[in-house]
Amino acid sequence: MNKKNLVVFTLATASMAFGQLKLPKLSDMKDKLSQKPTAAAKTTASTTSAPAVEQPVAAEPAVTAPAVEPANTQMAKAEPATAPAKAESFKPLPAGSTQVVYQGQGIELTLCEKGARQGQWDVVCTKPARTFEYKGGNTAVFGTFKFDPPLTSQTSNYKVQIFKDGRLDEYREITFQTGGKTAVVRFSPRPGLYTMKVVEQTNDDKIALTDQFVVAPDTVGDRVLGNLKTGAGKLMICSTIDDNWKCVGESTTWDAKKPFNMYVTLPEVIPGTVCGWAIFKQNPDGTDGQFVDDMMQGTQGRASKWATTNGNYLPAGKYTIYSITWANRATVGDLKEYFAKTTLTVR
């Protein structure tokens, strides 16, 4: 019986796991954001209470690399190339595979944006490509390999390097398992033209295979999360949010004696994320001045909208309110990475 072994070289990433959320009516899940006053203002908030969130019924799951453990895999990043001062020229490259025989070892490389499985162990590309869209942290360039004959314990170990403008950008260093027939690597490069080299692990001058790929110029700009553009959402100030996720009493002008709630909607679903709100007092010129407060609020699963429901207060003044990821919280205003923002005048 033929035994197939998968050899994977991949980048392991730690991530937070969020459970799925089955939403009752919004009125049944009021979060209890506790009051946290500051010297400059009094706001009602919480860093632990459950938020009101929406979990869409139909959403595409994230595509991941084959879940197979690699043997003795290491990765490193060396001297990442910096963005050029002027726009780079962009020329798409045709899709296809590269096949070589190196010292009796047959190697076939196919590049693609999504890796897939074939059979129980073998890995292949779903759609070959040498031209890739830049998607921020979601950019994926997979290189899948086939070896003929299968790699054995006597076979030279290899590493895969990518170069930009003649400089080493990243590499993956791998020791293959005995009998390896296939392997996969993943990179997340920035825009530009890259040369990929497969070299012997202990001697970079011994090159087994060379190929090229290109990542298209960035068309999005600043991103708040994944490939989601900063400011792509809408932040509303409401009296309440009803069970159909409608902002009741929406306004950008508020009575200081009246509680308000913050509600954000996004154009797409995001994975479970620890989010929050940040509030700054505005300067006379409209820029952000004194930091007032921030409040944590998780999405509790995949979501495209969430809100506070307990009521918040601010004293008279003009404020900038942001919806942010908690990782991007800051006490200096004029933020560059946020889901949405609005200006609220309190009288």
N, C-alpha and C positions, 0 to 999 in steps of 0.2 A: 504493500500500500504506500503510495507516494505520500510523503509528509511535507506539508508546506509550512514554511516559517516566515513570518513577517519581520522585516528589519526596518525600523522606523527611526529616522532622526528628526526630531521635532522639538519645539520650544514649549516647555511646560509652563503654564501660567496659573498662578493662584487666583482664585476668584471667590466671591461671596455667593452662596446659594440662597435663593429666596423661594419660599414655598408659594404655591398657587393660592390665590385669594378668590373665594366665592363670595361675591358681594351681596349683602342684603340691601334693603332700601337705605338710602343715605341717612334718613332720619334715625335708623336703628344702629348706626355706627358712629355716632358723634364722638370725635376725639376729645380727650380731656387735656388739652394743652394747658399746662399750669402757668400762672402769672409769673413773669420774670421781669420786674421793674429795673430801670436803670436811672442814673442821675439825670439823663437828658430826656427820658421818656418812659412811659409805662406801657408795656405790651403784654398781652396774654399769650403764652406759648408753652411748648414742652419739648424736651429732647428725647422723650421715650414713649409718648402716647401714640396710639394707632391712628393713622391719618385716614381721611376719606379718599379713596382712590378708585379708579376704574380699571378693571381688567378686561381687555377686549376678548371676545369669544374666539375670533379667528385671527391668528397672527402667525407669520412664518417663523419657524424655529431657526435659531442660529445654526449655520453649518460649521461643523468642527472637523478637525483632522481625525483619521481613524484612531479609535481608542485602543491602541496597542502599545505596550511598554517597550521602549528602545533599550538596547543594551549599551551601558556605559556611554551615554550620550552627554556631550558637553556643548555649550554654545557660548559665544562671546561676541562682543561688538568692539570693533577697533576703529578709532578715528572716524566717526561718522561725518559724511560730507555735509558741509554747511550750504544753506540756500544761496544761490548766486545772486549777484546784485541786479541782474537783468533777467528777463524771462528767457527760459531755455527753449531752444528749437525742439519741435516735437515731430517725429516721423514714425507712424505705426509700423510694426514689424509683422510679417506674416506668421501664422501659426504653423506648427510642425514639430517633429521630433528630431533629435540628433543621435545618431548611432555611430559607435566607434568600437574597435577592437584594440585594447591596450594590453600589451604583453600577454596575449592569449585570452584576455578577459573581455567578453562582450558586454558593452554598457549601452543602454538606450535611455535617454533623458527626454521627458516631455513636461513642459511647463503648463500650468493652468491656474485658474483663480479658486477652484474648488476641487479638493481631493475626494476620492470615493473608493469604495471597496469593490473588489471583484472576487467572488467566491468567498472562502472563509478567511483567507489571509492576504491574498495579493492586493496591491493598491494600484489604482490607475487614475488618470485625470478624467473628469466628466466632460470637459470641453477644452482641448488644447488651445493655448494662446501664448503669444509673446508680447502682447500689448495689454496693459492693465490700467484700470481706472484708479486714481488716487482717492482713497476713502478715509483719510486720517488714520486713526488707530485700527480701523477695520480693514485696511489694505492687506491683501493676502496674495502672495506669490508662492505657489506650491511647485516643487520640482519632484516628479516621480521617476523612479529608476527601475529598470529591469536588468537583471544580470544573467548572462548565459556564457558559460555554465554558472550554476549557483555558486555564490561565494562560499569558501570553505575556511577553516581555521588557518590554512596556509596562504590565503589570499591577502594581498596588501590591504591595509586599512586606508580609508580615504577621508578627506574632508572637503567640504563644499564652500567656496569663497565667492563673494560678489564684490565687484569693483565698480566705482563710479569716478569718472574723470581720472582714471589711472590709479586711484587710491583704494586700498582695502576698506570696505564699508562694514561688512559683517562676514562671519563664517560659522559653520556648524561642523563640529568635530565628532566623528563617530567611530566606534568599534563594532563591527558587524558580528552577528551571531553566526555560528556554523550553519551552513546550508542556506544562507539568505538568498532569496530569489528576487525580492523587491525591496524598495526603501522609499521614503518620502522626507523632504525637508520643507520648511516654511520660513519665509522672510516677510517683513512688513516694511518695505523701503519707501522713501519719499520720492517725489517726481524726479525723473531723469532717466538716462540711458545707462544700463548696467551690463557688465560682462560677468558671466558665471563660469567658474572654473572648478573642475573636480581634480584634485591633486592628491598625491600620496601624503599620508598623514604626517610623516616625518621629514618630507622634502617637498617644499612648495615649487621647486623647479621642475619636478616630474609631474607634468600635466597630462592627465588621462583624457580630458574632454573639455571643450570650451563652447559656450553658447551665449546668446545675448537676449535681453528683454528690455522693455521700456515701460515706465510708469508715466501716464499722461499728466500734464500740468494740473495743479489744484484749481478747481472751479468753485469751491465752497468758501474758503477762507477760514476764519476762526471757528472752531467747533467746541461745543459744550460737552458732548459725549459721543463717542464713536464717530459717525459721519454726520451727526446732526449739527446744523449751522447754529452758531450763537445767535440768540434772539429770535429763533424760528417760531417760538410759541407765543401765546397771548396770556397776559396776566391781568386779571380783573379784580376789582374791589367790590364786594357784594354785601348786602345785609345778611342773606342766607343763600344756600345752594339747594335747590329742590331735588326731589328724587329722580328727576329726569336730567340732572346735571345742568340746570338752567340757573344762571346768575340772577338772583332776585335783587332788585334795587341797585343795579350797577351804577357806579359814579366814580369820578376822579376828585370830587370835592366832598368832604365829610365833616360832620359835626363832632367836635372833640368829646362830647358826652355820649355819643352813639357808638356801639360796638360794630366792628366790621370784620369780614372774613376775606381771605386771599384765595384765589382760585386760578389755576394755570391749566391750559390745554396745549397739547403739542400736535404737530402735523403727522406724527408717526409714533408707534409704540416703542418704548425703551425697555431694556431688561430691568429686573429688580435693582433699585439704586437707592442709596441713602442720599436724600435730597434735603433741601432746606430753604429758608427765606432769609434775606439780608436787607436791613433797613438803614438808610443814611439820610441825615439832614442835608438839604441842598443849600449850596452857597447862593448869594444873590445872582451870580452869573449862570446858574443852572447846573453847575458841576456838583459832584458829591463832596460833601464836607464831613462833618462829625459822624462817626459811626454811632448808631443808636442801639441796634440789637440784631441778633440772628437766632433762628429757631430751626431745629432739626425736624425733618419729616420724611420717613421712608415711604417708598411706593408699595412695599409689601407684594412684590411680584411685578410682572410685566404690566405696564400701564401707559396711558397717554394723557391722563388728567388726574389731578388730585387737588385737595382744598383743605383749609381749616374750617371748623364748624362751631367753635366755642365762643368766638368773639374776641376781638383785640381792640386796644385803645392806644391812641397817640395824642399828645398835647398839640395845641395849635402850631402850625408850621407847614413847610413844604418838604416832602420826602421823596426819595427814590427807593422803590421796593423791587428787589430782584428775587426770582426763582432760580436756585442754583443747585449744583451737586455739592454735597457737604465737603468733598475733597477740595473744592474751589473757594471755600469760605475765606473771607479776608476782612480786615478792619480798615483797609484803605479802599476808598470807593472808586467809581468809574471802572467797574469790572469789565473784563474782556470776555469772560466765559460764563454764560448764563443761559437758561432756557428762555426766559422772558423778563421784562421789566416794565414798570409803569411809574408815573409820577402821581402822588396823592397830596392834595392840599387839604389840611385840617384847619377848621376855624372854630 
